Amino acid sequence: MQDVAILKNVAKDNLKALCLCALLLFSGFWLTAQNDEPEKIKVDYDKIEKFVKKNEDDFEALMARFVAGDTTLSTKEMANLYYGTYFSPKYSYLDASKEMRDAYGQGDAKKGYQIGKEELKKSPTSLGLLLLTSNCAAALKLQDEAKNLDLRVSQILDVIFASGDGQTCGTAWKVLEVSDEYIIIYGVFGAKSKSQALVHDDGHSCDKMTVFTDDPNDTIDIYFDITLHMKKLNEMFNIDTPKDDKSKKQGKKKKMNQ
């Protein structure tokens, strides 16, 4: 079995030549290569929620810098922005609409771009929406705009990778939507998904993604923390939050008794 860190390093070495949008059946977006690993941070949802709700002006100031393409935003500031979107009453985290995807798929980049710009006003940190809008801008040869959108994608990917190492549910990469997982798996790593399982551990809900690059029998497990996504679904459908997996609880008890 391969190691997540090895796969991530291979992906980083190939970022300059990796066309993320080609792997996503898009075109025009080239992921900015990152020479240094982003600093690791502890993502505390409670603190981020308090920041967003008690410091609305500061949150808006950060968002304005992000939208303007500020390259000096720190990893911590990006965490407040990306994860803070979930707690903000003003913003949402929605992928590109079907109308936008259809427009782009039919070759109408101008219409797709116009829709994307409007949708980004409501979902400014949406990874998939930023990507598709960037494709439309590139197709229209709006180079400065495409560069701005590409930077924002890179900043979001950096904060996701800074949120953990992806090797266990407890150290999973934290994402707001399941769609972000596939952008990372297919686009950043150039891998394919073999299976997916929802697991729960210590209050976290995670997608355990079993993926491979070339040989379907040579797989690795990557964990994405989708706690906020599951919380949103549970609130929508009035479902109780699942408890930790029984198998893991039993394993912990055995260790304690040894």
Sine and cosine of phi, psi and omega as CSV:
sin_phi,cos_phi,sin_psi,cos_psi,sin_omega,cos_omega
0.00,0.00,0.73,-0.69,-0.01,-1.00
-0.95,0.33,0.19,-0.98,0.02,-1.00
-0.95,-0.31,0.65,-0.76,-0.03,-1.00
-0.84,0.54,-0.68,0.73,-0.03,-1.00
-0.88,0.48,-0.64,0.77,0.02,-1.00
-0.90,0.43,-0.71,0.70,0.00,-1.00
-0.88,0.48,-0.66,0.76,-0.01,-1.00
-0.92,0.40,-0.62,0.78,0.03,-1.00
-0.91,0.40,-0.64,0.76,0.05,-1.00
-0.88,0.48,-0.68,0.73,0.01,-1.00
-0.89,0.46,-0.68,0.74,-0.01,-1.00
-0.89,0.45,-0.62,0.78,-0.01,-1.00
-0.90,0.43,-0.41,0.91,-0.07,-1.00
-0.96,-0.27,0.17,0.99,-0.10,-1.00
-0.89,0.46,-0.59,0.81,-0.03,-1.00
-0.90,0.45,-0.52,0.85,-0.04,-1.00
-0.99,-0.17,0.01,1.00,-0.09,-1.00
-1.00,-0.03,0.89,-0.45,0.06,-1.00
-1.00,-0.04,0.99,-0.15,-0.07,-1.00
-0.84,0.54,-0.67,0.74,-0.08,-1.00
-0.95,0.30,-0.45,0.89,0.07,-1.00
-0.91,0.42,-0.64,0.76,0.02,-1.00
-0.93,0.36,-0.38,0.93,0.00,-1.00
-0.98,-0.19,0.22,0.97,-0.06,-1.00
0.90,0.44,0.40,0.92,0.12,-0.99
-0.96,-0.27,-0.14,-0.99,0.10,-1.00
-0.42,-0.91,0.48,-0.88,0.16,-0.99
0.98,-0.20,-0.24,0.97,-0.03,-1.00
-0.96,-0.28,0.83,-0.56,0.07,-1.00
-0.93,-0.37,0.84,-0.54,-0.06,-1.00
-0.92,0.39,0.75,-0.66,0.01,-1.00
-0.92,0.39,0.78,-0.62,-0.01,-1.00
-0.95,0.32,0.67,-0.74,0.04,-1.00
-0.94,-0.35,0.87,-0.50,-0.04,-1.00
-0.98,0.20,-0.47,0.88,-0.06,-1.00
-0.88,-0.48,0.57,-0.82,0.07,-1.00
-0.93,0.37,0.74,-0.68,0.03,-1.00
-0.91,0.42,0.52,-0.85,0.00,-1.00
-0.87,0.49,0.62,-0.79,0.03,-1.00
-0.98,0.20,0.64,-0.77,0.00,-1.00
-0.73,-0.68,0.42,-0.91,0.11,-0.99
-1.00,-0.08,0.89,-0.45,-0.01,-1.00
-1.00,0.04,0.94,-0.34,-0.01,-1.00
-0.96,-0.29,0.97,-0.24,-0.07,-1.00
-0.89,0.47,-0.59,0.81,-0.01,-1.00
-0.89,0.45,-0.69,0.73,0.01,-1.00
-0.92,0.38,-0.63,0.78,0.01,-1.00
-0.91,0.41,-0.65,0.76,0.04,-1.00
-0.88,0.48,-0.70,0.72,0.01,-1.00
-0.89,0.46,-0.66,0.75,0.01,-1.00
-0.87,0.48,-0.73,0.68,-0.06,-1.00
-0.90,0.44,-0.69,0.73,-0.11,-0.99
-0.99,0.13,-0.45,0.90,-0.02,-1.00
-0.98,-0.17,-0.21,0.98,-0.02,-1.00
-0.75,-0.66,0.86,0.52,-0.08,-1.00
-0.85,0.52,-0.65,0.76,-0.01,-1.00
-0.91,0.42,-0.67,0.74,0.02,-1.00
-0.91,0.42,-0.64,0.77,0.03,-1.00
-0.90,0.44,-0.68,0.74,0.01,-1.00
-0.91,0.42,-0.59,0.81,0.02,-1.00
-0.91,0.42,-0.66,0.75,0.05,-1.00
-0.89,0.45,-0.68,0.74,-0.01,-1.00
-0.89,0.45,-0.63,0.77,0.02,-1.00
-0.89,0.45,-0.65,0.76,0.03,-1.00
-0.91,0.42,-0.66,0.75,0.00,-1.00
-0.89,0.46,-0.75,0.66,-0.03,-1.00
-0.90,0.44,-0.54,0.84,-0.01,-1.00
-0.98,0.22,-0.17,0.99,0.01,-1.00
1.00,0.05,0.59,0.81,0.00,-1.00
-0.95,0.32,0.89,-0.46,-0.03,-1.00
-0.99,0.11,-0.09,1.00,-0.06,-1.00
-1.00,-0.06,0.03,1.00,0.01,-1.00
-0.88,0.47,0.76,-0.65,-0.01,-1.00
-0.98,0.18,0.21,-0.98,0.03,-1.00
-0.89,0.46,-0.64,0.77,0.02,-1.00
-0.90,0.44,-0.67,0.74,0.03,-1.00
-0.90,0.43,-0.63,0.78,0.03,-1.00
-0.92,0.39,-0.56,0.83,0.05,-1.00
-0.90,0.44,-0.67,0.74,0.04,-1.00
-0.89,0.46,-0.56,0.83,0.00,-1.00
-0.97,0.25,-0.82,0.58,-0.09,-1.00
-0.90,0.44,-0.83,0.55,-0.02,-1.00
-0.96,0.26,-0.47,0.88,0.00,-1.00
-0.92,0.40,-0.38,0.93,0.05,-1.00
-0.83,0.56,-0.58,0.81,-0.02,-1.00
-0.88,0.47,-0.59,0.81,-0.10,-1.00
-1.00,-0.06,-0.13,0.99,-0.06,-1.00
-0.99,0.16,0.76,-0.65,0.05,-1.00
-0.96,0.28,-0.27,0.96,-0.05,-1.00
-1.00,0.02,-0.55,0.84,-0.10,-0.99
-0.92,-0.39,0.26,-0.96,0.08,-1.00
-0.71,-0.70,0.03,-1.00,0.03,-1.00
-0.78,-0.63,1.00,0.05,-0.06,-1.00
-0.89,-0.46,0.61,-0.79,0.07,-1.00
-0.96,0.27,0.08,-1.00,0.03,-1.00
-0.86,0.51,0.65,-0.76,-0.02,-1.00
-0.94,0.33,0.32,-0.95,0.05,-1.00
-0.87,0.49,-0.60,0.80,0.01,-1.00
-0.87,0.50,-0.68,0.74,0.00,-1.00
-0.93,0.36,-0.70,0.71,0.01,-1.00
-0.88,0.47,-0.63,0.77,0.01,-1.00
-0.91,0.41,-0.67,0.74,0.00,-1.00
-0.88,0.48,-0.72,0.69,-0.01,-1.00
-0.92,0.40,-0.65,0.76,-0.01,-1.00
-0.90,0.43,-0.46,0.89,0.02,-1.00
-1.00,-0.01,0.11,0.99,0.06,-1.00
0.99,0.10,0.17,0.99,0.00,-1.00
-0.99,-0.11,0.97,0.23,-0.05,-1.00
-0.91,0.42,-0.55,0.84,-0.02,-1.00
-0.90,0.44,-0.73,0.69,0.02,-1.00
-0.91,0.40,-0.67,0.74,0.01,-1.00
-0.87,0.49,-0.66,0.75,0.00,-1.00
-0.91,0.42,-0.69,0.73,-0.01,-1.00
-0.89,0.45,-0.67,0.75,0.04,-1.00
-0.91,0.41,-0.71,0.71,-0.02,-1.00
-0.86,0.51,-0.67,0.74,0.00,-1.00
-0.89,0.46,-0.61,0.79,0.03,-1.00
-0.94,0.34,-0.67,0.74,-0.03,-1.00
-0.93,0.37,-0.50,0.87,0.02,-1.00
-0.93,0.36,-0.35,0.94,0.06,-1.00
-0.91,0.42,-0.52,0.85,0.01,-1.00
-1.00,-0.07,-0.53,0.85,-0.04,-1.00
-0.79,-0.62,0.92,0.39,-0.13,-0.99
-0.93,0.36,-0.28,0.96,-0.03,-1.00
-0.94,-0.34,0.19,0.98,-0.02,-1.00
-0.94,0.34,0.89,-0.46,-0.08,-1.00
-0.88,0.48,-0.75,0.66,-0.02,-1.00
-0.91,0.42,-0.63,0.78,0.00,-1.00
-0.93,0.38,-0.65,0.76,0.05,-1.00
-0.89,0.47,-0.67,0.74,-0.01,-1.00
-0.88,0.47,-0.76,0.64,-0.06,-1.00
-0.93,0.37,-0.60,0.80,0.05,-1.00
-0.91,0.42,-0.60,0.80,0.06,-1.00
-0.88,0.47,-0.67,0.74,0.03,-1.00
-0.87,0.50,-0.69,0.73,0.01,-1.00
-0.90,0.44,-0.69,0.73,0.01,-1.00
-0.89,0.47,-0.67,0.74,0.01,-1.00
-0.90,0.43,-0.65,0.76,0.01,-1.00
-0.90,0.44,-0.51,0.86,0.02,-1.00
-1.00,0.01,0.06,1.00,-0.01,-1.00
0.88,0.47,0.54,0.84,0.11,-0.99
-1.00,-0.01,0.97,0.23,-0.18,-0.98
-0.89,0.46,-0.69,0.73,-0.01,-1.00
-0.90,0.44,-0.65,0.76,0.00,-1.00
-0.92,0.39,-0.68,0.73,0.03,-1.00
-0.88,0.47,-0.64,0.77,0.02,-1.00
-0.89,0.45,-0.67,0.74,0.03,-1.00
-0.88,0.47,-0.72,0.70,-0.03,-1.00
-0.92,0.40,-0.63,0.78,0.04,-1.00
-0.89,0.45,-0.65,0.76,0.04,-1.00
-0.87,0.49,-0.69,0.73,-0.03,-1.00
-0.90,0.43,-0.61,0.80,0.08,-1.00
-0.89,0.46,-0.72,0.70,-0.01,-1.00
-0.88,0.48,-0.65,0.76,0.00,-1.00
-0.91,0.42,-0.62,0.78,0.02,-1.00
-0.93,0.36,-0.67,0.74,0.04,-1.00
-0.88,0.48,-0.64,0.77,0.02,-1.00
-0.86,0.51,-0.70,0.72,-0.06,-1.00
-0.95,0.31,-0.52,0.85,0.07,-1.00
-0.90,0.43,-0.73,0.69,0.00,-1.00
-0.93,0.38,-0.44,0.90,0.03,-1.00
-0.98,0.22,-0.24,0.97,-0.09,-1.00
-0.99,0.16,-0.13,0.99,0.00,-1.00
0.06,-1.00,-0.33,-0.94,0.05,-1.00
-0.84,-0.55,-0.06,1.00,0.07,-1.00
0.97,0.26,0.17,0.99,-0.13,-0.99
-0.99,-0.13,-0.31,0.95,0.07,-1.00
-0.59,-0.81,0.20,-0.98,0.05,-1.00
-0.91,0.41,-0.58,0.81,0.00,-1.00
-0.94,0.35,-0.38,0.92,0.00,-1.00
-0.86,-0.51,0.46,0.89,-0.07,-1.00
-0.93,0.38,0.41,-0.91,0.14,-0.99
-0.96,0.28,0.81,-0.59,-0.07,-1.00
-1.00,0.05,0.82,-0.57,0.03,-1.00
-0.78,-0.63,0.37,-0.93,0.01,-1.00
-1.00,0.04,-0.50,0.86,-0.02,-1.00
-0.70,-0.72,0.46,-0.89,0.03,-1.00
-0.88,0.48,-0.53,0.85,-0.01,-1.00
-0.86,0.51,-0.50,0.87,0.03,-1.00
-0.91,0.41,-0.54,0.84,0.03,-1.00
-0.86,0.51,-0.70,0.71,-0.08,-1.00
-0.95,0.32,-0.52,0.85,0.09,-1.00
-0.89,0.46,-0.66,0.76,0.00,-1.00
-0.95,0.32,-0.72,0.69,-0.04,-1.00
-0.90,0.43,-0.80,0.60,-0.06,-1.00
-0.98,0.18,-0.66,0.75,-0.11,-0.99
-1.00,0.09,-0.76,0.65,-0.06,-1.00
-0.99,0.17,-0.74,0.67,-0.05,-1.00
-1.00,0.03,-0.30,0.95,-0.06,-1.00
0.90,0.44,0.50,0.86,-0.05,-1.00
-0.98,-0.20,0.08,-1.00,0.04,-1.00
-0.82,-0.57,0.53,-0.85,-0.02,-1.00
-1.00,0.02,0.76,-0.65,0.04,-1.00
-0.98,-0.19,-0.62,0.78,0.04,-1.00
-0.38,-0.92,0.28,-0.96,-0.03,-1.00
-0.61,-0.80,0.69,-0.73,0.01,-1.00
-0.62,-0.78,0.64,-0.77,0.05,-1.00
-1.00,-0.01,0.83,-0.56,0.00,-1.00
-0.81,-0.59,0.39,-0.92,-0.02,-1.00
-0.76,-0.65,0.70,-0.71,-0.02,-1.00
-0.43,-0.90,0.85,-0.53,0.09,-1.00
0.79,0.61,0.70,0.72,0.04,-1.00
0.99,0.12,0.00,1.00,0.01,-1.00
-0.98,-0.22,0.61,-0.79,0.14,-0.99
-0.95,-0.32,0.81,-0.59,-0.09,-1.00
-0.74,-0.67,0.54,-0.84,0.20,-0.98
-1.00,-0.05,0.87,-0.50,0.11,-0.99
-1.00,-0.06,0.95,-0.31,-0.06,-1.00
-0.98,-0.21,0.88,-0.47,0.08,-1.00
-1.00,-0.08,0.89,-0.45,-0.14,-0.99
-0.78,-0.63,0.25,-0.97,0.05,-1.00
-0.53,-0.85,0.31,-0.95,0.03,-1.00
-0.98,-0.21,-0.88,0.48,-0.03,-1.00
-0.92,-0.38,-0.80,0.60,-0.05,-1.00
-1.00,-0.08,0.89,-0.46,0.00,-1.00
-0.87,0.49,-0.32,0.95,0.01,-1.00
-1.00,-0.01,-0.14,0.99,0.00,-1.00
-0.95,-0.31,1.00,0.02,-0.17,-0.99
-0.92,-0.40,0.26,-0.97,0.18,-0.98
-0.73,-0.69,0.38,-0.92,0.08,-1.00
-0.97,-0.25,0.79,-0.61,0.05,-1.00
-0.87,-0.49,0.72,-0.69,-0.04,-1.00
-0.95,-0.32,0.74,-0.68,0.09,-1.00
-0.87,-0.49,0.79,-0.61,0.03,-1.00
-0.99,0.14,0.91,-0.41,-0.01,-1.00
-0.90,-0.44,0.55,0.83,-0.05,-1.00
-0.83,0.55,-0.71,0.71,-0.01,-1.00
-0.93,0.38,-0.61,0.79,0.03,-1.00
-0.89,0.46,-0.71,0.70,0.00,-1.00
-0.92,0.38,-0.59,0.81,0.03,-1.00
-0.88,0.47,-0.66,0.75,0.02,-1.00
-0.90,0.44,-0.69,0.73,0.02,-1.00
-0.91,0.42,-0.66,0.75,0.00,-1.00
-0.89,0.46,-0.62,0.78,0.02,-1.00
-0.94,0.35,-0.60,0.80,0.00,-1.00
-0.91,0.41,-0.66,0.75,-0.09,-1.00
-0.96,-0.30,0.16,0.99,0.06,-1.00
0.82,0.58,0.80,0.60,-0.01,-1.00
-0.94,-0.34,0.66,-0.75,0.05,-1.00
-0.94,0.35,0.57,-0.82,0.04,-1.00
-0.92,0.40,0.79,-0.61,-0.02,-1.00
-0.88,0.48,0.51,-0.86,0.06,-1.00
-0.99,0.14,0.08,-1.00,0.03,-1.00
-0.90,0.44,0.45,-0.89,0.03,-1.00
-0.86,0.51,0.72,-0.69,-0.03,-1.00
-0.87,0.49,-0.63,0.78,-0.04,-1.00
-0.87,0.49,-0.62,0.79,-0.01,-1.00
-0.96,0.29,-0.59,0.81,0.03,-1.00
-0.90,0.43,-0.68,0.73,0.00,-1.00
-0.89,0.45,-0.62,0.78,0.02,-1.00
-0.89,0.46,-0.63,0.77,0.01,-1.00
-0.92,0.40,-0.62,0.78,-0.01,-1.00
-0.91,0.41,-0.65,0.76,0.01,-1.00
-0.88,0.48,-0.67,0.75,0.00,-1.00
-0.90,0.45,-0.62,0.78,-0.03,-1.00
-0.93,0.38,-0.53,0.85,-0.04,-1.00
-0.99,0.12,-0.21,0.98,-0.03,-1.00
-0.98,0.22,0.00,0.00,0.00,0.00
